[in-house]
Amino acid sequence: MNATVSLEEILQMLRPLSADSKRWLANKLYEESRENAPCQYTAEEMQQRLLQVEARILQGDPGLSNEEVEKELLEEMPWLK
């Protein structure tokens, strides 16, 4: 038998858990999500990007402002709001 359960229903089922059990579950879910998340850059690509940023900084280019960084992050990850 297949059943469909919403995330809200799952949350309701987990509410009675102790704080320690909730932390344990949160850590397990986080670890699993990190393991399954694909890396966007190879080590070589990341090194090249860092060298490019370093060169821009040495040329006096400050890059993005804090506000621009926050805006981009929130656009890419709206759950951070």
C-alpha positions in Angstrom: 0.0 0.0 0.0 1.3 3.4 -1.0 0.4 6.4 1.1 1.0 10.1 0.5 1.8 12.2 3.6 2.4 15.9 3.4 5.3 17.5 5.1 2.9 19.3 7.5 1.5 15.9 8.5 5.0 14.6 9.1 5.8 17.6 11.2 2.7 17.0 13.3 3.8 13.3 13.8 7.2 14.5 15.0 6.0 17.2 17.5 5.8 14.8 20.4 9.5 13.8 20.1 11.8 15.0 22.8 14.2 17.9 22.1 17.1 15.4 21.9 15.3 13.2 19.4 14.4 16.2 17.3 18.1 17.3 17.3 19.2 13.8 16.4 16.7 13.6 13.5 17.7 17.1 12.3 21.3 16.2 12.2 20.6 13.0 10.3 18.5 14.8 7.8 21.1 17.5 7.4 23.9 14.9 6.9 21.9 13.0 4.3 21.1 16.2 2.4 24.8 17.2 2.3 25.7 13.7 1.1 23.2 13.8 -1.7 23.9 17.4 -2.8 26.0 17.6 -5.9 29.1 19.7 -5.9 28.8 22.6 -8.3 32.5 23.0 -9.0 35.6 20.8 -9.3 38.6 21.7 -7.1 40.3 23.1 -10.2 37.3 25.3 -11.1 37.1 26.5 -7.5 40.8 27.3 -7.4 40.4 29.3 -10.7 37.5 31.2 -9.3 39.4 32.1 -6.2 42.4 33.3 -8.3 40.0 35.5 -10.3 38.5 37.0 -7.2 42.0 37.6 -5.7 43.1 39.4 -8.9 39.9 41.6 -8.8 40.6 42.5 -5.2 44.2 43.4 -6.0 42.9 45.7 -8.8 40.7 47.5 -6.3 37.4 45.9 -7.3 35.4 45.4 -4.1 32.9 43.0 -5.7 29.3 42.8 -4.4 28.1 44.9 -1.5 26.6 43.1 1.5 23.1 44.1 0.3 23.7 42.6 -3.1 25.1 39.4 -1.6 22.1 39.1 0.7 19.7 39.8 -2.2 21.3 37.1 -4.4 21.3 34.5 -1.5 17.6 35.1 -0.8 16.8 34.8 -4.5 18.6 31.4 -4.7 17.5 30.2 -1.2 14.1 31.8 -0.3 13.8 29.6 2.7 16.4 31.8 4.5 13.9 34.7 4.7 
